[in-house]
Amino acid sequence: MDHINELLTQKIGLGTAPLGNMFREVPEEEAQATIEAAWNAGIRYYDTAPFYGAGLAELRLGKFLSKQNRDDYVLSTKIGRVIEDETEEKEGLFTNGRTNKITTDYSAEATHTSIDQSMERLQTNRLDFVFVHDLSPDFLGDEWIAKFEEARTGAFLVLDDLKKQGVIKGWGLGVNTTIPIELALQLEQVHPTISLQATQYTLLDHEDTLRRMMPEVEQSNSAIVVGAPYSSGALLGGGHYNYGEIPGEVQIKINKLTEVAESHGVSLKAAALQFSSAHPAVAAVIPGSTRPDRIKEDLDALQETIPEAFWQELIEKQLISAVAPLPL
């Protein structure tokens, strides 16, 4: 993981899924102001994907970063989806994104095509990290095993070769579950070095990840980027949990976390960011936003002093795992 830490000198980056018009239509001016606020605040790691608005997030990020020195920032995107010229009716997370048709394909040929497309949209001649996107049952259902095999004999080999050649600095999976990462780390033919795991190493959800995935990551000398550290905003009073509605039992847990935080004068944003970044396998945490003022909030939250008594009460009330690494 040392080579990853040399690149990711900060524990925080900017996730750009919201900039692909996730959940709502984001004006171009607001999107550019958000990226600029992150840059001006010193953030130098940016993650994106073709899936985010059918290329919209990449286009917006490229518009800003193309004006910066390429050696001054770290950039990751994803493969697994090719953006077509033809259009289609949109629904789901990115209803308000571009209307270009998206084809899911983890083959070697599609991987090369996806990378070329992304670099064009991002206006760059190189990528640092590439993640195999949504190769997981939550997106692919029962088909995910067949698609994993497609990626194993296609995308994984391409990315591993690009890493060996020094074309990219690292690769892995970008998923909302943990099993695909665990399986990929156990393969003998290829060697993922960094993966993006969203939603499953947060203040709300981490027990299974601590028990299964994190030991695999550490044993393989790999690293994790944590996405969606606020559980899609649920921890901060938002209306979504892991990209969907908030279940009743989850809201009860949020209420309990909020009550403990308020009693110690701690913000849940600070607790969430610091918890997710405290594990030694975590190279960075990448909250996403479309509000420029939220960037400074995130950076301040990482620096907020949180008393040990707060974490101890969470453990005593069984709101977090007793074996989770803590920011003490």
Secondary structure as GFF3:
##gff-version 3
##sequence-region A 1 328
A	DSSP	alpha_helix	2	7	.	.	.	ID=ss1
A	DSSP	beta_strand	14	15	.	.	.	ID=ss2
A	DSSP	three_ten_helix	17	20	.	.	.	ID=ss3
A	DSSP	alpha_helix	28	40	.	.	.	ID=ss4
A	DSSP	beta_strand	45	47	.	.	.	ID=ss5
A	DSSP	alpha_helix	56	65	.	.	.	ID=ss6
A	DSSP	three_ten_helix	70	72	.	.	.	ID=ss7
A	DSSP	beta_strand	74	79	.	.	.	ID=ss8
A	DSSP	beta_strand	81	87	.	.	.	ID=ss9
A	DSSP	three_ten_helix	92	94	.	.	.	ID=ss10
A	DSSP	beta_strand	100	104	.	.	.	ID=ss11
A	DSSP	alpha_helix	108	122	.	.	.	ID=ss12
A	DSSP	beta_strand	129	133	.	.	.	ID=ss13
A	DSSP	alpha_helix	137	140	.	.	.	ID=ss14
A	DSSP	three_ten_helix	141	143	.	.	.	ID=ss15
A	DSSP	alpha_helix	144	152	.	.	.	ID=ss16
A	DSSP	alpha_helix	155	165	.	.	.	ID=ss17
A	DSSP	beta_strand	170	175	.	.	.	ID=ss18
A	DSSP	alpha_helix	179	185	.	.	.	ID=ss19
A	DSSP	beta_strand	194	198	.	.	.	ID=ss20
A	DSSP	alpha_helix	207	208	.	.	.	ID=ss21
A	DSSP	pi_helix	209	213	.	.	.	ID=ss22
A	DSSP	alpha_helix	214	219	.	.	.	ID=ss23
A	DSSP	beta_strand	223	227	.	.	.	ID=ss24
A	DSSP	three_ten_helix	234	236	.	.	.	ID=ss25
A	DSSP	alpha_helix	248	264	.	.	.	ID=ss26
A	DSSP	alpha_helix	268	278	.	.	.	ID=ss27
A	DSSP	beta_strand	282	286	.	.	.	ID=ss28
A	DSSP	alpha_helix	292	303	.	.	.	ID=ss29
A	DSSP	alpha_helix	308	316	.	.	.	ID=ss30
###
